[in-house]
Amino acid sequence: GEPSMELLLVPNEEMSGSGTQKLMCSGRGFNPQIKWLSGSNQRSAADNERRMREDGHVAVTSHITVTQQEWNEGKDFICEVIDKDLQKTVRKSTSLCTGSL
């Protein structure tokens, strides 16, 4: 089904940890937009990348950076992919508790 998405925890390169945790969300559809939420607050993305795929779909990838403290508190971070053309929204959430590593 469309749109499709995945939400991943990006492992920190350095083992010491930089005090931040990076989350990546990617979505695919005809006109996907990515929105980040934590609790009821919208979060602004660190970056967004859109690219056209050969099958005519658009792939969009977005990152947010959260503080290690927020992450360790077990807060839920939600990625929403809204496809305006399809009038559909899919969402996934991740947190320390889901242990998505």
C-alpha positions in Angstrom: 0.0 0.0 0.0 1.0 3.6 -0.5 2.5 5.6 1.0 5.1 3.4 2.6 7.6 4.5 5.3 10.2 3.4 7.7 11.6 4.9 10.9 15.1 4.1 12.1 17.4 5.0 14.9 20.7 6.1 13.5 23.6 4.6 15.5 26.0 7.2 16.8 29.3 7.0 15.0 31.4 7.6 18.1 30.9 5.2 20.9 31.2 7.9 23.5 28.0 9.4 22.2 27.7 13.0 21.4 24.8 13.7 23.8 22.4 13.5 20.9 20.4 10.7 19.2 19.6 10.9 15.5 16.3 9.5 14.0 15.7 8.9 10.4 12.4 8.6 8.6 11.9 7.8 5.0 8.7 7.7 3.1 7.6 6.9 -0.4 4.6 8.0 -2.4 3.4 10.3 -5.0 3.7 13.5 -3.0 5.0 12.6 0.5 5.6 15.2 3.2 7.3 14.2 6.4 6.2 15.7 9.8 7.9 14.9 13.1 6.0 15.0 16.4 7.0 14.3 20.0 4.1 14.2 22.3 1.8 16.9 21.0 4.7 19.1 19.9 5.8 19.3 16.3 9.5 19.0 15.8 11.5 20.6 13.1 13.6 18.3 10.9 17.4 18.7 10.7 17.2 18.0 7.0 14.9 16.8 4.3 15.8 15.2 1.1 13.5 14.5 -1.8 14.2 12.5 -4.9 12.3 11.2 -7.8 12.4 7.5 -8.3 12.4 5.7 -11.7 9.0 4.2 -11.0 7.5 7.7 -10.7 7.3 7.7 -7.0 8.9 10.3 -4.8 11.2 9.2 -2.0 11.6 11.6 0.9 14.1 11.2 3.8 14.2 13.3 6.9 16.3 13.4 10.1 15.8 14.9 13.5 18.3 15.1 16.3 17.1 14.7 19.9 19.1 15.2 23.0 20.2 12.0 24.7 18.4 13.2 27.8 15.1 13.4 25.9 15.7 10.0 24.4 16.6 8.5 27.8 13.4 9.8 29.3 11.6 7.3 27.0 9.8 10.0 25.0 7.9 8.9 22.0 9.0 10.3 18.7 6.6 10.1 15.8 7.2 10.4 12.1 4.2 11.1 9.9 4.2 10.7 6.2 1.4 12.7 4.6 0.7 12.0 1.0 -1.4 14.9 -0.3 -2.1 13.3 -3.6 -3.4 10.1 -2.0 -5.1 11.9 0.9 -3.4 9.4 3.2 -1.3 9.6 6.3 0.8 6.9 7.8 2.7 7.2 11.1 5.2 5.3 13.1 6.7 6.0 16.5 9.9 5.0 18.2 11.2 5.4 21.7 13.9 4.1 24.0 11.3 1.7 25.3 10.5 0.1 21.9 14.1 -0.9 21.8 14.2 -0.4 18.0 17.9 -1.0 17.9 
